[in-house]
């Protein structure tokens, strides 16, 4: 659902995009909502989630929980209410999160380009 609000057309070349759970939302009017994201970077995904949420009504309150906050790289004025860990990184670096439930171990890796 959020992909529709990102302004991006999905095709096979974008298979790297994370799976997004599609919820059955009848209305978000007057409800308290917590958005959850693994890595907050530019804020585009959260902005798209807010746009999608507002399509179902105006919630009473929206809070943001992120596992990893990549500070100093926001394109939008979005700040999380709950943060697992803050990482100072360059725009050229990538943050990779792996989960034990996906056959790996729970860890966060900061990747840099080879020089």
Secondary structure as the mmCIF struct_conf table of DSSP 4:
data_model
#
loop_
_struct_conf.conf_type_id
_struct_conf.id
_struct_conf.beg_label_comp_id
_struct_conf.beg_label_asym_id
_struct_conf.beg_label_seq_id
_struct_conf.end_label_comp_id
_struct_conf.end_label_asym_id
_struct_conf.end_label_seq_id
HELX_RH_3T_P HELX_RH_3T_P1 UNK A 2 UNK A 5
TURN_TY1_P TURN_TY1_P1 UNK A 6 UNK A 7
HELX_RH_3T_P HELX_RH_3T_P2 UNK A 12 UNK A 14
TURN_TY1_P TURN_TY1_P2 UNK A 15 UNK A 16
BEND BEND1 UNK A 17 UNK A 17
HELX_LH_PP_P HELX_LH_PP_P1 UNK A 18 UNK A 19
HELX_LH_PP_P HELX_LH_PP_P2 UNK A 21 UNK A 23
BEND BEND2 UNK A 26 UNK A 26
TURN_TY1_P TURN_TY1_P3 UNK A 29 UNK A 30
STRN STRN1 UNK A 32 UNK A 40
BEND BEND3 UNK A 41 UNK A 43
HELX_RH_AL_P HELX_RH_AL_P1 UNK A 44 UNK A 54
TURN_TY1_P TURN_TY1_P4 UNK A 55 UNK A 56
BEND BEND4 UNK A 60 UNK A 60
STRN STRN2 UNK A 61 UNK A 71
TURN_TY1_P TURN_TY1_P5 UNK A 72 UNK A 72
BEND BEND5 UNK A 75 UNK A 76
BEND BEND6 UNK A 81 UNK A 81
STRN STRN3 UNK A 82 UNK A 88
TURN_TY1_P TURN_TY1_P6 UNK A 91 UNK A 92
STRN STRN4 UNK A 94 UNK A 98
HELX_RH_3T_P HELX_RH_3T_P3 UNK A 100 UNK A 102
TURN_TY1_P TURN_TY1_P7 UNK A 103 UNK A 103
BEND BEND7 UNK A 104 UNK A 104
BEND BEND8 UNK A 106 UNK A 106
STRN STRN5 UNK A 107 UNK A 111
#
